[in-house]
Amino acid sequence: MACVSHIVHGMWREESNNRHRFGEMGYWLDTAKRAEAAGMDAIFLADVIGIYDRFGGLDASLRLGLQIPNLDPLSLIPAMAAVTETLGFAATFSTTYEPPFAFARRMSTLDLLTNGRVGWNVVTSYLPNAARNFGLDGELEHDSRYDRADEYLDVLYKLWEGSWQEDAVIQDRESDRYTDPSRVRHINHEGAHFRVEGPHLVQPTPQRTPVLFQATGSSRGLKTAARHAEAIFIGGRTQEEVRSHIARTRAEAAAQGRDPAELKFYVMAGLIAGRTEEEAQAKLARYRAYYSVEGALVHAQAEIDLRQFDPSITIGQALAESGRSLGNMGRRFGTELTVGAALEQIASFDEGRFFAVGTPEQIADALEIWLDEDGIDGINLRQYHSSETLDDYATLIAPELRRRGRLPAPAQPGETLRHRLTGRDRLPDSHPAAIQRRNFAPPQPRTETAAPNASPSPANAQNANAQKESALS
């Protein structure tokens, strides 16, 4: 994330860490070149469009550098793409506050300029401050955000997949025709949340639709992910939980007419490696020495400050003493865990099942279990230290994985991110976006019923748009 403190809070203070350089172009160029040399598929860029102000208010977030200041991730991609050939980039963008038409052009521009190396992490945003930044009094209701996201994606599919035929750009110099008008159409979308006429402003790009990432949590979020996502971020405290989550998501995808085998599942993994076990443990101790428990509470939007309670009482008792209802702390740890045990777990920043510390061999052993027994397809490597985490992966972990045949062949210039992850450049036919490719119809002539110099009434304009949409669906 383009900020000082993303997830491992407080680590930016470590003397050799480069997190404070997130506003320097050279930092991102260097990171991209290191990641490509390490054989990584992509750099994943998180984002928020508000502040964490529920615990500690604005003061705590600013003081700790906790995701503020924070740069636009989409603006970083062209610079990193210019110094790499095969590395992919996936960026987070919300469907809740900005209109789909502008985002469609922005993402198509990136797909074109990177030669198909971009993905999009679809989020609906959850910070109350984000809602207030866009003129609302508070967050939209949870399920309504996902209803809006479904329509947002449908609009994008019409623009990316259905507005231009593949061969629309003909570049015929003799006839002075750059684009064949018969191969481009308006989309004339009329929905509950959006009205978009089109056409899309960018010609077909290498992937058309960027690789679609999404995390799941709620049952409503799972339905949206199962309908749209190609790469899904999941978690779980046990192997059984992880396998169950994957099975539920695949079953929901099948129920929505998709091929469930086409979904890929990724977990965020913390890997701390050393040439010896002692070296790895010393590195872990160094990281923990800088970790900020306050930062973790701010990021978790904790409803109570666990540090203010007797460590021997339970979280349920602490909630009762403070008069607060069950919230993030209760959901994360349960009401029966003691305050002291919860604080100890926070301070260790261990991420449960997908956390490994040790030699390259020990870490590879853990990864193989996650791949073979949990059933995941890969990991999103958690960054503890810039650039020690990346360098340790490149010099210690990746060579051992290659020795075991666990890494794919090196990516080739010109290979799209989707091809790298799925073996294809475009979305498969079972994806809901594919219907837009099949339903292309030539542009329909406009029928003017008003006088030549008069504007149609809003009702007539709406009816005309509805008729055109019907003809094109």
Buried (B, 14 or more C-beta within 10 A) or exposed (E): BBBBBBBBBBBBBBEEBBBEBBEEEEBBBBBBBBBBBBBBBBBBBBBBBBBBBBBBEEEBBBEBBBBBEBBEBBEBBEEBBEEBEBBBBBBBBBBBBBEBBEBBBBBBBBBBBBBBBBBBBBBBBBBBBBBBBEEEEEBBEEBBBBBBBBBBBBBBBBBBBBBBBEEBBEEEEEEEEEBBEEBBBBBBBBBEBBEBEBBBBBBBBBBBBBBBBBBBEEEBBBBBBBBBBBBBBBBBEEBEBBBEBBEBBBEBBBEBEBEBEBBBBBBBBBBBBBEEEEBBBEBBEBBBEBBBBBBBBBBBBBBBBBEEBEBEBBBBBBBEEEEBEEBBBBEBBEBEBBBBBBBEBBEEBBBEBBBBBBBBBBBBBBBEEBBEEBBBBBBBBBBBBBBBBBBBBBEBBBBBBBEEEEBEEEBEEEBBBBBBBBEEBBBBEBBBBBBBBEEBEEBEEEEEEEEEEEEEEEEEEEEBBEEBBEEBB
